[in-house]
Amino acid sequence: MEVLYTVVLGAALILFFCFFKFPYFLQDCRFMRKMLVVRSKRMKFREKTPFYSVLDCFLDVVKKQPHKPFILYEDQVHTYLQVDQASNKVAQALQLHAGSTVALLLENGPVLVWMWLGLFKLGCPVSMLNTNIRTKSLLHCFRCCGASVLIAGAEHREAVCEVLPDLLAEDVRVYILGDAGGVEGLHSLTEKIQQSPNTPVPHTLRDNITMSSTGLFIYTSGTTGLPKATLIPQDKIWGAPFFPYLTGVKADDVLYIPLPLYHGAGLLIGLAGAIERGITVVLRRKFSVSQFWKDCRKYDVTAFQYIGEVMRYLCNTPKTDTDRQHKVRLAIGNGLRADVWQEFQRRFGSVDIQEFYAASDGILSFINYVGKVGAVGRVNFYQKKMFPHALIQYDAEREEPVRDREGRCVPVPTGETGLLVVKITKLAPFRGYAGNPEQTEKKRLRDVFEKGDVYFNSGDLMRMDNEDFIYFQDRIGDTFRWKGENVATMEVSDVMTMLEFIEDCNVYGVEVPGHEGRIGMAAVTLKEGREFEAKEAFIHVCNFLPVYARPRFIRILESMELTGTFKQVKVTLVKEGFNPEVISQPLYVLQESSHSYVPLTHSDYSMIIAGQTCF
Ligand SMILES: *[C@@H]1O[C@H](CO)[C@@H](O)[C@H](O)[C@H]1NC(C)=O
């Protein structure tokens, strides 16, 4: 009896000890099992010829559950079968050669979905253009994916007409989903699609597709210059659609995607992820904070996708009695700050939040599957073994990793912030950016820990605690995020220096209390004897830059400080922010109501700091 008692007590003590030492043991096991399931599925896809793509997965869902709603949009319900047939019509209407790239300039909605699937049915790679871009940027993005066809929504007619002469000169076929209005070189596609049969095109069109065939181009604002087209091969497309499964989305969930579908998050994690689960999605043209919960109630949404901004906007709305009247049980996404996380759950009820870290040009992702507030992920044993990665010391002044005497990088101790680098291997390949070998090379970091090794430079500063939770700290280099979009500082600089009174320009993001990301600021020097022309500057930035990239603040400098290697010094400027107490030189703020930049006053500043200014 006494022996048994001792054994039981011993076992209890061991369990108790394990629970304290490894509190996440069960969750880790469950998650690793899921990762292995995903891995074995992807192995199977790879063995198939032609490759088993997201489209094949879609067609299988259509066979299995043709009448299940796939897309809910406004008051429309589109079943899987209906979307299949609509995409057949697109494929029949276009009849393009397999392999020719097509660029889409479309807002969120069912049309985008069947365009995308229809083009995949023809074996055509699809380039997803950001719908905010215009003129020079639009042309650049279109060109760098090597597309020969552009299909634009009717609402983008003006943007297309601006670049039409250039496109036509390059023999591009330009379609508009609406009335072409007699514009030469602009073709209407709407009628053509309506008149086409809804029967499938031969699947032999896709016979040559392998795991390494180009499937998609998604744009990211990289470290410098204009946006870059990230080339996503068929196999890498599958790197995202399993996120819903990994984060616990179930077959009977209704997933709300309020994010733009031209980003990897909305298109691949949201939409393709929904196809992988065979579930219903709710789409909306643009995210609307006032409609969000109304939509959730209207469509019986049970899960939604977010970025940090979405959650903050939701928390910033006035409290109502209906805050907890919804069926949402799960939110998946990234960029959620710890304070907003807690506020969201306090206010809207016990929604399970699954935060993750992923980038469309990245090769490693993390998921915070235990819901630890503030962390973007948990690094488990499997990832450590299969995807060697490290956080290394980074010199913010010189904007490069710290190297030791042998020229090797230096890992940071646990708990300290370092730059995330991931070893490029066969299992974690980095294909780079389309038509941009220079930018591609910039993301490759060589001789990191050994001579000849190559790592992917994520550009993200992260911190890992002693429990293997990983936290996002900041972005480095020449981009910052604002309103969920990456802003490339060089692109903004290029636009600013087109103004003839500006001599030099240094663009960076400054933090504003109560907002995610950073708000754009341009420090400029003026040409000798010239004044700052506020009105002209305003008109110019509105013409050339999307709303999120326009510098909110402009600061006039006497001279531009450069580093020893002639790089512009940003660190001090970023630190000084936009505080008129600190900055003695002229400081302007963009004011939409007066269609100009106006001097920033102390009271403007206080209002911004107090969160009383809308951006
Ligand atoms: C597939 O490749 C073969 C051999 O290169 C070629 O003859 C055929 O036209 C290709 N099929 C398609 C649909 O591109």
The ligand as an ORCA input file, in Angstrom:
! r2SCAN-3c Opt
* xyz 0 1
  C       4.036     21.283    -73.076
  O       5.371     21.038    -73.488
  C       5.476     20.415    -74.734
  C       6.941     20.075    -74.968
  O       7.752     21.193    -74.722
  C       4.893     21.323    -75.826
  O       4.967     20.699    -77.091
  C       3.437     21.629    -75.473
  O       2.917     22.553    -76.399
  C       3.326     22.184    -74.065
  N       1.921     22.326    -73.700
  C       1.367     23.448    -73.276
  C      -0.058     23.400    -72.953
  O       2.001     24.476    -73.158
*
